[in-house]
Amino acid sequence: MKRLLVVVTGEPAEPVAARHGDFVRILERALGPRFERSVRVLDARREALGGAAQNADGLVITGSAAHVHEREPWVVATEEWLAREVGDGRPVLGLCFGHQLLASALGGEVTSNPRGREMGTVTLERLADDPILAGIPPRFSANTCHQDTVARLPEGARTLARSELDDHQCVRFREGSYGVQFHPEFDRAIMRGYVEARRDALREERRDVEQLLGDACDTPDAARVLANFLALLP
């Protein structure tokens, strides 16, 4: 049985959490039977990570409303820990904020996206073949919800997929270590919940909220990233 450590870095938007649970619960539903009972959960905001990954075959870093570039103490501490784990060869998958955190930990740069907020179900373009994208077509849909972006990749990293508003939607940072700016764990209902939760901000940005709600859909191709990552674990 593979041992997975889920590192929690935030909570879903309140209405989403009330209906669908926290990020661990959302991840569990997305993985279904593949979500093994050997999963351990640690909250990086409140718990010391230390040797938490010692017996883990791989790590998943969740999303968050936090901003890497604000340099909160727990963010800096988690980055230092992640850099050591990746250096030791531990497989890691960062989701949205987790993707940005991993990029920063390895020497990249995360900033507010000059192209603006990316929200809703969007089309991604594959740029390269890689096991993390096995079985995923050249163009596929993914659910997104972020304002920040990886502005500069760490040395040795390679972009595997992009979207209109983000050049680094899927990145291989090191062998076995990946980040995705999108949310492979989000389904249509969760995506719609996020659009509703950000309705006021989206209207201020002159975004068509009703169109975003109507366009939201399940994204099984994007969700395949989760299963592909588990398949890569030793």
PAFIGU-754791 format. One record per atom (N, C-alpha, C, O): atom name; x, y, z; residue in three letters. Coordinates in steps of 0.05 Angstrom, whole numbers. Atoms other than C-alpha are relative to their C-alpha. Example, Ala and Ser with C-alpha at 12.3 -4.5 7.8 and 13.67 -1.06 7.14 Angstrom:
N/18/-24/0/Ala
CA/246/-90/156/Ala
C/18/24/0/Ala
O/39/24/13/Ala
N/-16/-24/-1/Ser
CA/273/-21/143/Ser
C/-15/22/14/Ser
O/-5/44/18/Ser
# end
This chain:
N/17/-24/0/Met
CA/0/0/0/Met
C/18/25/0/Met
O/35/28/17/Met
N/-16/-24/2/Lys
CA/29/67/-21/Lys
C/-8/20/22/Lys
O/-31/22/30/Lys
N/4/-19/-22/Arg
CA/38/119/34/Arg
C/2/28/-10/Arg
O/22/36/-21/Arg
N/2/-27/11/Leu
CA/17/190/17/Leu
C/-2/19/24/Leu
O/-18/15/42/Leu
N/3/-22/-19/Leu
CA/28/253/59/Leu
C/-13/23/-14/Leu
O/-2/34/-34/Leu
N/13/-23/10/Val
CA/-22/308/44/Val
C/6/24/18/Val
O/-1/24/42/Val
N/-8/-24/-15/Val
CA/5/376/66/Val
C/-21/21/-6/Val
O/-22/32/-28/Val
N/21/-20/3/Val
CA/-52/424/78/Val
C/11/28/4/Val
O/26/33/23/Val
N/-10/-27/-2/Thr
CA/-37/497/65/Thr
C/-23/21/1/Thr
O/-18/45/1/Thr
N/22/-18/0/Gly
CA/-107/527/66/Gly
C/-27/-14/0/Gly
O/-28/-39/1/Gly
N/27/10/1/Glu
CA/-182/518/65/Glu
C/-14/9/-25/Glu
O/-8/30/-36/Glu
N/16/-9/22/Pro
CA/-232/521/8/Pro
C/-16/25/7/Pro
O/-18/32/31/Pro
N/18/-23/-6/Ala
CA/-276/583/1/Ala
C/-23/-10/17/Ala
O/-32/-33/15/Ala
N/19/8/-21/Glu
CA/-327/582/57/Glu
C/-25/-15/-11/Glu
O/-31/-36/0/Glu
N/24/14/9/Pro
CA/-389/563/16/Pro
C/7/-27/-12/Pro
O/-9/-46/-10/Pro
N/-9/25/11/Val
CA/-349/508/-19/Val
C/6/-20/23/Val
O/-2/-43/22/Val
N/-6/17/-23/Ala
CA/-323/481/47/Ala
C/-25/-10/14/Ala
O/-26/-33/23/Ala
N/25/8/-14/Ala
CA/-393/481/77/Ala
C/-14/-22/-15/Ala
O/-27/-39/-2/Ala
N/15/20/16/Arg
CA/-420/439/20/Arg
C/17/-25/-7/Arg
O/6/-47/-8/Arg
N/-17/22/10/His
CA/-360/396/-1/His
C/22/-9/19/His
O/35/-29/14/His
N/-21/8/-19/Gly
CA/-313/394/59/Gly
C/26/13/-6/Gly
O/28/30/-24/Gly
N/-26/-12/3/Asp
CA/-240/412/65/Asp
C/15/-11/-24/Asp
O/4/-29/-38/Asp
N/-15/9/24/Phe
CA/-186/401/12/Phe
C/6/-30/1/Phe
O/8/-43/-20/Phe
N/-6/29/-2/Val
CA/-170/332/39/Val
C/-24/-16/-8/Val
O/-22/-36/-22/Val
N/25/14/7/Arg
CA/-243/310/33/Arg
C/-5/2/-31/Arg
O/-13/-17/-43/Arg
N/3/-4/29/Ile
CA/-246/340/-38/Ile
C/19/-18/-15/Ile
O/12/-31/-35/Ile
N/-20/17/12/Leu
CA/-182/303/-56/Leu
C/-8/-29/2/Leu
O/-4/-45/-17/Leu
N/9/28/-4/Glu
CA/-209/238/-27/Glu
C/-22/-7/-20/Glu
O/-21/-29/-32/Glu
N/22/6/19/Arg
CA/-272/242/-70/Arg
C/11/-1/-29/Arg
O/2/-18/-44/Arg
N/-11/0/27/Ala
CA/-232/259/-132/Ala
C/16/-26/-6/Ala
O/15/-36/-29/Ala
N/-16/25/4/Leu
CA/-186/198/-123/Leu
C/-17/-25/3/Leu
O/-9/-46/-8/Leu
N/17/23/-3/Gly
CA/-242/151/-103/Gly
C/16/-23/13/Gly
O/29/-19/33/Gly
N/-13/24/-12/Pro
CA/-216/80/-88/Pro
C/31/2/1/Pro
O/43/-12/16/Pro
N/-29/-3/0/Arg
CA/-145/103/-103/Arg
C/10/15/25/Arg
O/34/15/30/Arg
N/-8/-14/-24/Phe
CA/-146/145/-40/Phe
C/3/-20/23/Phe
O/-16/-27/37/Phe
N/-6/21/-19/Glu
CA/-112/95/5/Glu
C/-3/9/29/Glu
O/-1/33/35/Glu
N/4/-7/-29/Arg
CA/-125/92/80/Arg
C/27/5/14/Arg
O/27/10/38/Arg
N/-26/-6/-12/Ser
CA/-50/100/91/Ser
C/7/29/-3/Ser
O/30/37/3/Ser
N/-5/-28/3/Val
CA/-57/174/77/Val
C/3/13/27/Val
O/-13/8/45/Val
N/-4/-16/-24/Arg
CA/-29/220/130/Arg
C/-4/29/-7/Arg
O/3/38/-29/Arg
N/6/-28/5/Val
CA/-50/293/136/Val
C/15/18/20/Val
O/14/12/44/Val
N/-14/-19/-17/Leu
CA/-8/351/163/Leu
C/-7/28/-9/Leu
O/-9/33/-33/Leu
N/6/-28/6/Asp
CA/-26/425/167/Asp
C/25/16/2/Asp
O/34/21/25/Asp
N/-25/-15/0/Ala
CA/35/465/147/Ala
C/-2/27/15/Ala
O/18/38/23/Ala
N/4/-26/-13/Arg
CA/5/528/178/Arg
C/2/-2/30/Arg
O/8/18/44/Arg
N/2/3/-30/Arg
CA/1/499/248/Arg
C/18/-22/11/Arg
O/24/-22/35/Arg
N/-16/22/-10/Glu
CA/45/437/252/Glu
C/28/0/-11/Glu
O/32/9/-34/Glu
N/-27/1/9/Ala
CA/119/427/249/Ala
C/3/-24/-20/Ala
O/-6/-46/-14/Ala
N/-3/21/20/Leu
CA/137/387/186/Leu
C/23/-19/7/Leu
O/19/-43/6/Leu
N/-23/16/-9/Gly
CA/206/363/208/Gly
C/4/-25/-17/Gly
O/8/-24/-41/Gly
N/-3/26/13/Gly
CA/211/289/191/Gly
C/-26/-13/-8/Gly
O/-27/-37/-10/Gly
N/26/10/6/Ala
CA/138/282/173/Ala
C/-1/-18/-25/Ala
O/-18/-36/-26/Ala
N/1/15/25/Ala
CA/153/254/104/Ala
C/18/-25/0/Ala
O/21/-38/-20/Ala
N/-19/22/-1/Gln
CA/202/202/128/Gln
C/-10/-26/-11/Gln
O/5/-41/-25/Gln
N/11/26/8/Asn
CA/156/143/115/Asn
C/-19/3/-23/Asn
O/-34/-16/-30/Asn
N/18/-5/22/Ala
CA/118/174/57/Ala
C/12/-6/-27/Ala
O/36/0/-31/Ala
N/-9/5/28/Asp
CA/124/150/-15/Asp
C/-3/25/-17/Asp
O/11/27/-37/Asp
N/3/-24/15/Gly
CA/100/217/-40/Gly
C/-16/21/15/Gly
O/-29/15/35/Gly
N/13/-23/-13/Leu
CA/72/286/-21/Leu
C/-19/13/-19/Leu
O/-13/16/-43/Leu
N/18/-18/15/Val
CA/12/326/-45/Val
C/-3/25/17/Val
O/-10/24/40/Val
N/3/-26/-13/Ile
CA/10/400/-28/Ile
C/-25/13/-10/Ile
O/-29/16/-34/Ile
N/27/-10/8/Thr
CA/-60/430/-28/Thr
C/1/29/-9/Thr
O/22/43/-8/Thr
N/4/-28/7/Gly
CA/-86/497/-52/Gly
C/-3/16/25/Gly
O/-5/6/48/Gly
N/2/-18/-23/Ser
CA/-93/558/-8/Ser
C/-7/28/-11/Ser
O/-2/34/-34/Ser
N/4/-28/7/Ala
CA/-117/630/-9/Ala
C/24/18/7/Ala
O/23/42/2/Ala
N/-25/-15/-7/Ala
CA/-48/651/17/Ala
C/15/7/-25/Ala
O/10/-3/-47/Ala
N/-17/-9/22/His
CA/3/685/-27/His
C/29/-5/7/His
O/40/4/27/His
N/-28/7/-5/Val
CA/74/657/-32/Val
C/17/25/3/Val
O/35/26/20/Val
N/-17/-23/0/His
CA/103/726/-45/His
C/-4/18/25/His
O/11/38/28/His
N/4/-15/-25/Glu
CA/76/753/22/Glu
C/19/-10/22/Glu
O/22/4/43/Glu
N/-22/10/-17/Arg
CA/129/710/57/Arg
C/-8/-3/29/Arg
O/7/4/47/Arg
N/7/7/-28/Glu
CA/90/689/119/Glu
C/20/-21/10/Glu
O/30/-37/-5/Glu
N/-20/19/-11/Pro
CA/135/650/167/Pro
C/-5/-29/-6/Pro
O/14/-44/-12/Pro
N/5/29/6/Trp
CA/100/584/155/Trp
C/5/-6/-29/Trp
O/12/-29/-35/Trp
N/-6/4/28/Val
CA/107/593/80/Val
C/30/-4/-4/Val
O/38/-23/-18/Val
N/-29/2/2/Val
CA/182/604/86/Val
C/9/-27/11/Val
O/26/-40/-1/Val
N/-8/25/-13/Ala
CA/189/544/133/Ala
C/-8/-24/-17/Ala
O/7/-43/-20/Ala
N/9/22/16/Thr
CA/148/499/87/Thr
C/17/-2/-26/Thr
O/23/-24/-35/Thr
N/-18/0/23/Glu
CA/190/520/27/Glu
C/27/-13/6/Glu
O/36/-30/-10/Glu
N/-26/12/-8/Glu
CA/254/502/63/Glu
C/-2/-30/3/Glu
O/16/-45/-5/Glu
N/5/29/-4/Trp
CA/225/434/81/Trp
C/-4/-14/-27/Trp
O/7/-35/-32/Trp
N/5/11/27/Leu
CA/201/422/10/Leu
C/25/-3/-16/Leu
O/30/-23/-29/Leu
N/-25/1/15/Ala
CA/268/438/-19/Ala
C/17/-23/9/Ala
O/30/-36/-8/Ala
N/-15/23/-10/Arg
CA/300/386/25/Arg
C/-12/-27/-9/Arg
O/2/-45/-17/Arg
N/13/25/8/Glu
CA/248/333/8/Glu
C/4/-6/-30/Glu
O/10/-28/-37/Glu
N/-5/3/29/Val
CA/255/345/-67/Val
C/29/-8/-5/Val
O/35/-25/-22/Val
N/-28/6/3/Gly
CA/330/344/-60/Gly
C/6/-29/7/Gly
O/25/-41/-3/Gly
N/-3/28/-8/Asp
CA/324/276/-27/Asp
C/-14/-19/-19/Asp
O/-12/-44/-15/Asp
N/13/17/20/Gly
CA/284/250/-86/Gly
C/-29/-7/6/Gly
O/-40/-25/-7/Gly
N/27/7/-7/Arg
CA/215/250/-54/Arg
C/-19/10/-22/Arg
O/-18/34/-29/Arg
N/19/-9/20/Pro
CA/159/253/-107/Pro
C/-20/20/13/Pro
O/-30/15/35/Pro
N/18/-21/-10/Val
CA/116/315/-98/Val
C/-19/9/-22/Val
O/-11/11/-45/Val
N/19/-12/18/Leu
CA/53/341/-131/Leu
C/-12/25/14/Leu
O/-26/22/34/Leu
N/12/-25/-11/Gly
CA/34/414/-117/Gly
C/-24/8/-16/Gly
O/-24/9/-41/Gly
N/25/-8/12/Leu
CA/-37/437/-131/Leu
C/-5/30/4/Leu
O/-8/38/27/Leu
N/5/-29/-1/Cys
CA/-48/511/-148/Cys
C/20/14/18/Cys
O/43/18/10/Cys
N/-19/-13/-18/Phe
CA/-17/546/-87/Phe
C/24/-19/5/Phe
O/46/-10/8/Phe
N/-21/20/-5/Gly
CA/22/481/-75/Gly
C/20/1/-23/Gly
O/44/-3/-19/Gly
N/-17/-2/24/His
CA/50/488/-146/His
C/18/25/2/His
O/42/24/-3/His
N/-15/-25/-4/Gln
CA/71/560/-132/Gln
C/20/-3/22/Gln
O/43/7/20/Gln
N/-18/4/-23/Leu
CA/101/541/-65/Leu
C/25/-17/-8/Leu
O/47/-11/0/Leu
N/-21/17/9/Leu
CA/142/486/-98/Leu
C/19/15/-18/Leu
O/44/12/-16/Leu
N/-17/-16/18/Ala
CA/167/533/-152/Ala
C/18/18/15/Ala
O/42/20/9/Ala
N/-15/-19/-16/Ser
CA/189/584/-101/Ser
C/21/-15/16/Ser
O/44/-5/19/Ser
N/-19/15/-17/Ala
CA/222/531/-57/Ala
C/24/-8/-16/Ala
O/46/-11/-4/Ala
N/-22/10/16/Leu
CA/265/508/-115/Leu
C/15/23/-15/Leu
O/32/17/-32/Leu
N/-15/-22/11/Gly
CA/288/578/-135/Gly
C/-14/16/-21/Gly
O/-2/34/-33/Gly
N/15/-16/19/Gly
CA/233/604/-180/Gly
C/-12/24/13/Gly
O/-6/31/36/Gly
N/12/-25/-10/Glu
CA/192/667/-173/Glu
C/-30/-1/-4/Glu
O/-40/-9/-25/Glu
N/29/-1/1/Val
CA/118/675/-157/Val
C/-9/29/4/Val
O/0/42/23/Val
N/10/-28/-2/Thr
CA/81/741/-169/Thr
C/-30/0/-6/Thr
O/-41/-20/-14/Thr
N/27/-4/9/Ser
CA/12/768/-179/Ser
C/0/-2/-31/Ser
O/17/10/-44/Ser
N/1/4/29/Asn
CA/-9/749/-250/Asn
C/-7/26/-14/Asn
O/-29/36/-10/Asn
N/6/-25/14/Pro
CA/-4/811/-294/Pro
C/-23/-3/-20/Pro
O/-34/18/-28/Pro
N/23/4/19/Arg
CA/-57/780/-340/Arg
C/-26/-1/15/Arg
O/-48/-2/3/Arg
N/24/-1/-16/Gly
CA/-106/780/-282/Gly
C/-8/-28/10/Gly
O/6/-48/6/Gly
N/10/25/-12/Arg
CA/-147/727/-246/Arg
C/-8/-20/-21/Arg
O/-20/-14/-42/Arg
N/10/22/18/Glu
CA/-157/660/-280/Glu
C/-21/-16/17/Glu
O/-15/-27/38/Glu
N/22/12/-15/Met
CA/-224/632/-259/Met
C/-18/-15/-19/Met
O/-26/-5/-40/Met
N/19/15/15/Gly
CA/-268/577/-285/Gly
C/12/-23/-15/Gly
O/36/-29/-12/Gly
N/-10/22/16/Thr
CA/-262/519/-333/Thr
C/13/11/-25/Thr
O/0/25/-41/Thr
N/-15/-12/22/Val
CA/-208/536/-384/Val
C/12/-23/-17/Val
O/13/-46/-8/Val
N/-13/19/18/Thr
CA/-173/501/-442/Thr
C/30/2/4/Thr
O/42/23/3/Thr
N/-29/2/-3/Leu
CA/-101/477/-432/Leu
C/11/-13/-25/Leu
O/-2/-30/-38/Leu
N/-14/12/23/Glu
CA/-51/460/-486/Glu
C/25/-14/10/Glu
O/41/-3/24/Glu
N/-24/15/-7/Arg
CA/0/405/-476/Arg
C/23/10/-17/Arg
O/21/15/-41/Arg
N/-24/-9/14/Leu
CA/71/426/-494/Leu
C/21/-22/-2/Leu
O/40/-20/-18/Leu
N/-20/21/1/Ala
CA/108/361/-482/Ala
C/-13/-26/11/Ala
O/-34/-25/24/Ala
N/9/26/-11/Asp
CA/98/287/-466/Asp
C/14/-5/26/Asp
O/37/2/30/Asp
N/-11/6/-26/Asp
CA/108/265/-395/Asp
C/-19/-20/14/Asp
O/-43/-19/9/Asp
N/18/19/-14/Pro
CA/82/208/-350/Pro
C/-22/13/16/Pro
O/-43/1/19/Pro
N/21/-13/-16/Ile
CA/43/259/-308/Ile
C/-24/7/-18/Ile
O/-46/11/-7/Ile
N/22/-7/19/Leu
CA/1/274/-371/Leu
C/-8/-24/-17/Leu
O/-21/-21/-37/Leu
N/7/24/15/Ala
CA/-7/202/-394/Ala
C/-30/-3/-3/Ala
O/-45/1/16/Ala
N/29/4/6/Gly
CA/-74/190/-428/Gly
C/-15/26/-2/Gly
O/-40/25/-6/Gly
N/13/-26/2/Ile
CA/-89/265/-431/Ile
C/4/11/-29/Ile
O/27/11/-38/Ile
N/-2/-9/28/Pro
CA/-104/294/-501/Pro
C/16/26/-2/Pro
O/22/39/18/Pro
N/-16/-24/4/Pro
CA/-64/352/-532/Pro
C/-13/26/10/Pro
O/0/44/19/Pro
N/15/-22/-12/Arg
CA/-119/401/-511/Arg
C/-21/-11/19/Arg
O/-35/-30/11/Arg
N/19/11/-19/Phe
CA/-160/390/-449/Phe
C/-10/22/19/Phe
O/2/43/21/Phe
N/13/-19/-18/Ser
CA/-205/426/-399/Ser
C/10/-4/28/Ser
O/15/-27/37/Ser
N/-8/2/-28/Ala
CA/-184/442/-328/Ala
C/-14/23/15/Ala
O/-20/44/4/Ala
N/13/-20/-17/Asn
CA/-215/481/-270/Asn
C/22/16/14/Asn
O/40/5/26/Asn
N/-21/-18/-11/Thr
CA/-176/542/-246/Thr
C/-12/20/19/Thr
O/-36/28/16/Thr
N/8/-20/-18/Cys
CA/-180/592/-190/Cys
C/25/12/13/Cys
O/33/2/34/Cys
N/-25/-12/-11/His
CA/-119/636/-178/His
C/5/28/-10/His
O/-4/35/-32/His
N/-9/-26/8/Gln
CA/-91/706/-180/Gln
C/30/2/-4/Gln
O/40/20/-18/Gln
N/-29/0/2/Asp
CA/-17/691/-173/Asp
C/9/-20/-21/Asp
O/-6/-37/-30/Asp
N/-11/17/21/Thr
CA/28/656/-223/Thr
C/30/-5/5/Thr
O/43/11/18/Thr
N/-29/4/1/Val
CA/97/625/-229/Val
C/11/17/-22/Val
O/9/10/-46/Val
N/-11/-18/20/Ala
CA/132/682/-264/Ala
C/26/-9/-11/Ala
O/33/-3/-35/Ala
N/-26/10/10/Arg
CA/200/649/-269/Arg
C/4/-28/11/Arg
O/2/-33/35/Arg
N/-4/28/-8/Leu
CA/214/574/-267/Leu
C/27/-3/14/Leu
O/46/12/8/Leu
N/-27/7/-11/Pro
CA/270/545/-224/Pro
C/17/-13/-22/Pro
O/7/-22/-42/Pro
N/-19/12/18/Glu
CA/332/521/-260/Glu
C/-7/-30/-4/Glu
O/-11/-44/16/Glu
N/5/28/5/Gly
CA/320/454/-294/Gly
C/-29/-8/-3/Gly
O/-35/-30/-11/Gly
N/29/6/2/Ala
CA/244/458/-292/Ala
C/-9/2/-30/Ala
O/3/16/-46/Ala
N/11/0/28/Arg
CA/203/445/-356/Arg
C/-30/2/1/Arg
O/-44/-12/15/Arg
N/29/-3/2/Thr
CA/134/469/-373/Thr
C/-12/-21/-18/Thr
O/-2/-26/-40/Thr
N/13/21/14/Leu
CA/88/414/-396/Leu
C/-27/8/-12/Leu
O/-37/-5/-31/Leu
N/26/-9/10/Ala
CA/22/452/-407/Ala
C/-3/29/7/Ala
O/8/39/26/Ala
N/5/-29/-4/Arg
CA/-2/524/-413/Arg
C/-30/5/-5/Arg
O/-44/-11/-16/Arg
N/27/-10/7/Ser
CA/-67/564/-418/Ser
C/3/29/-10/Ser
O/25/39/-10/Ser
N/-1/-27/11/Glu
CA/-84/632/-447/Glu
C/10/20/21/Glu
O/25/38/14/Glu
N/-8/-19/-21/Leu
CA/-73/667/-380/Leu
C/23/-9/17/Leu
O/33/6/34/Leu
N/-22/10/-17/Asp
CA/-18/624/-350/Asp
C/19/-18/-17/Asp
O/10/-38/-28/Asp
N/-20/15/16/Asp
CA/46/599/-384/Asp
C/9/-25/13/Asp
O/22/-42/-1/Asp
N/-12/23/-14/His
CA/62/547/-331/His
C/-22/-15/15/His
O/-22/-17/39/His
N/23/15/-12/Gln
CA/-2/506/-319/Gln
C/9/-27/11/Gln
O/-3/-36/31/Gln
N/-11/26/-11/Cys
CA/37/441/-310/Cys
C/30/1/-4/Cys
O/40/6/-26/Cys
N/-29/-2/0/Val
CA/110/438/-293/Val
C/13/-25/12/Val
O/4/-34/33/Val
N/-17/20/-13/Arg
CA/160/382/-281/Arg
C/24/15/12/Arg
O/41/25/-3/Arg
N/-22/-15/-13/Phe
CA/207/413/-230/Phe
C/25/-17/3/Phe
O/47/-8/-2/Phe
N/-22/20/-2/Arg
CA/250/351/-219/Arg
C/-12/-27/-7/Arg
O/-36/-29/-10/Arg
N/11/26/5/Glu
CA/243/278/-235/Glu
C/-18/-8/23/Glu
O/-9/-10/46/Glu
N/19/8/-20/Gly
CA/181/256/-198/Gly
C/-14/22/15/Gly
O/-32/17/31/Gly
N/12/-23/-14/Ser
CA/163/326/-174/Ser
C/-13/19/-20/Ser
O/0/29/-38/Ser
N/16/-15/19/Tyr
CA/108/365/-208/Tyr
C/-17/21/14/Tyr
O/-23/19/38/Tyr
N/20/-19/-9/Gly
CA/63/425/-200/Gly
C/-20/5/-22/Gly
O/-14/6/-45/Gly
N/21/-8/19/Val
CA/-4/442/-233/Val
C/-13/25/11/Val
O/-21/25/35/Val
N/13/-25/-9/Gln
CA/-33/512/-230/Gln
C/-30/-4/1/Gln
O/-44/10/16/Gln
N/28/6/0/Phe
CA/-102/483/-243/Phe
C/-7/-18/24/Phe
O/10/-27/39/Phe
N/10/17/-22/His
CA/-145/442/-194/His
C/-11/-26/-12/His
O/-34/-27/-19/His
N/10/26/11/Pro
CA/-150/369/-218/Pro
C/-21/-12/18/Pro
O/-36/-30/10/Pro
N/19/12/-19/Glu
CA/-191/354/-156/Glu
C/-27/14/-1/Glu
O/-46/5/13/Glu
N/26/-14/1/Phe
CA/-247/404/-173/Phe
C/-18/-12/-21/Phe
O/-10/-17/-44/Phe
N/21/7/20/Asp
CA/-311/381/-207/Asp
C/-17/24/-6/Asp
O/-11/46/3/Asp
N/18/-22/9/Arg
CA/-366/423/-238/Arg
C/-12/15/24/Arg
O/-12/39/25/Arg
N/14/-12/-22/Ala
CA/-402/435/-172/Ala
C/19/17/17/Ala
O/12/39/25/Ala
N/-20/-16/-15/Ile
CA/-339/458/-136/Ile
C/8/25/-15/Ile
O/11/46/-3/Ile
N/-8/-23/16/Met
CA/-319/503/-193/Met
C/-22/21/0/Met
O/-16/45/3/Met
N/22/-19/-2/Arg
CA/-388/535/-193/Arg
C/-1/13/27/Arg
O/-7/37/30/Arg
N/-1/-11/-27/Gly
CA/-382/544/-118/Gly
C/21/22/3/Gly
O/16/42/16/Gly
N/-21/-20/-2/Tyr
CA/-317/582/-126/Tyr
C/-9/26/-16/Tyr
O/-4/48/-7/Tyr
N/9/-23/15/Val
CA/-347/627/-180/Val
C/-20/16/16/Val
O/-19/41/17/Val
N/20/-14/-17/Glu
CA/-406/643/-134/Glu
C/14/14/23/Glu
O/6/37/30/Glu
N/-14/-12/-23/Ala
CA/-359/656/-76/Ala
C/16/25/-7/Ala
O/20/43/9/Ala
N/-15/-23/10/Arg
CA/-319/705/-118/Arg
C/-16/19/-18/Arg
O/-5/35/-32/Arg
N/18/-15/18/Arg
CA/-380/736/-152/Arg
C/6/30/1/Arg
O/8/43/-20/Arg
N/-3/-29/-3/Asp
CA/-369/807/-125/Asp
C/26/9/-13/Asp
O/27/28/-28/Asp
N/-26/-7/11/Ala
CA/-295/809/-143/Ala
C/0/-3/-30/Ala
O/11/13/-44/Ala
N/1/5/29/Leu
CA/-309/780/-212/Leu
C/-16/23/-14/Leu
O/-8/31/-36/Leu
N/16/-22/11/Arg
CA/-362/833/-225/Arg
C/17/26/-1/Arg
O/15/41/-20/Arg
N/-17/-24/-1/Glu
CA/-313/888/-204/Glu
C/21/-1/-23/Glu
O/30/19/-33/Glu
N/-19/4/21/Glu
CA/-265/858/-255/Glu
C/-13/-1/-28/Glu
O/-1/-7/-48/Glu
N/16/1/25/Arg
CA/-321/861/-308/Arg
C/1/-27/-13/Arg
O/2/-29/-38/Arg
N/2/27/11/Arg
CA/-323/787/-316/Arg
C/-29/-9/-1/Arg
O/-45/0/15/Arg
N/27/10/4/Asp
CA/-386/752/-340/Asp
C/-5/-24/19/Asp
O/2/-47/11/Asp
N/3/21/-20/Val
CA/-405/712/-278/Val
C/-19/-22/-10/Val
O/-13/-45/-6/Val
N/19/20/9/Glu
CA/-464/678/-310/Glu
C/12/-18/-21/Glu
O/7/-42/-22/Glu
N/-13/17/20/Gln
CA/-422/654/-368/Gln
C/20/-19/13/Gln
O/22/-42/6/Gln
N/-18/17/-15/Leu
CA/-369/628/-320/Leu
C/-14/-23/13/Leu
O/-5/-46/13/Leu
N/16/21/-13/Leu
CA/-423/590/-283/Leu
C/-9/-20/-21/Leu
O/-9/-45/-16/Leu
N/10/18/21/Gly
CA/-452/562/-347/Gly
C/22/-17/-13/Gly
O/17/-39/-21/Gly
N/-22/14/13/Asp
CA/-384/542/-375/Asp
C/13/-21/19/Asp
O/28/-38/9/Asp
N/-13/18/-19/Ala
CA/-362/505/-311/Ala
C/-9/-29/-6/Ala
O/-32/-34/-11/Ala
N/7/28/6/Cys
CA/-358/430/-322/Cys
C/20/-18/15/Cys
O/40/-10/25/Cys
N/-19/20/-10/Asp
CA/-326/366/-297/Asp
C/23/-2/-20/Asp
O/20/3/-44/Asp
N/-24/1/17/Thr
CA/-255/357/-323/Thr
C/15/-26/5/Thr
O/36/-26/18/Thr
N/-12/26/-5/Pro
CA/-238/283/-324/Pro
C/29/-2/-11/Pro
O/45/-17/1/Pro
N/-28/1/10/Asp
CA/-175/294/-366/Asp
C/19/12/20/Asp
O/40/1/25/Asp
N/-17/-13/-21/Ala
CA/-146/342/-315/Ala
C/2/-17/25/Ala
O/23/-19/37/Ala
N/0/16/-24/Ala
CA/-166/296/-259/Ala
C/19/-24/-2/Ala
O/28/-35/18/Ala
N/-18/23/4/Arg
CA/-124/241/-290/Arg
C/28/5/11/Arg
O/43/-14/16/Arg
N/-26/-7/-11/Val
CA/-62/278/-265/Val
C/4/-12/27/Val
O/25/-22/34/Val
N/-2/11/-27/Leu
CA/-78/254/-195/Leu
C/7/-30/-1/Leu
O/25/-39/13/Leu
N/-6/28/3/Ala
CA/-80/181/-215/Ala
C/27/-5/-12/Ala
O/41/-24/-3/Ala
N/-27/3/12/Asn
CA/-18/189/-258/Asn
C/22/4/21/Asn
O/42/-10/21/Asn
N/-20/-4/-21/Phe
CA/20/217/-199/Phe
C/2/-23/19/Phe
O/24/-32/25/Phe
N/0/24/-18/Leu
CA/0/159/-154/Leu
C/14/-23/-14/Leu
O/28/-39/-1/Leu
N/-12/22/15/Ala
CA/22/111/-209/Ala
C/31/3/-1/Ala
O/45/-17/-5/Ala
N/-29/-5/1/Leu
CA/92/143/-207/Leu
C/13/-6/26/Leu
O/38/-8/27/Leu
N/-12/4/-26/Leu
CA/102/131/-133/Leu
C/14/-28/1/Leu
O/4/-47/-10/Leu
N/-14/26/-2/Pro
CA/152/76/-116/Pro
C/-15/-21/16/Pro
O/-6/-43/19/Pro
# end
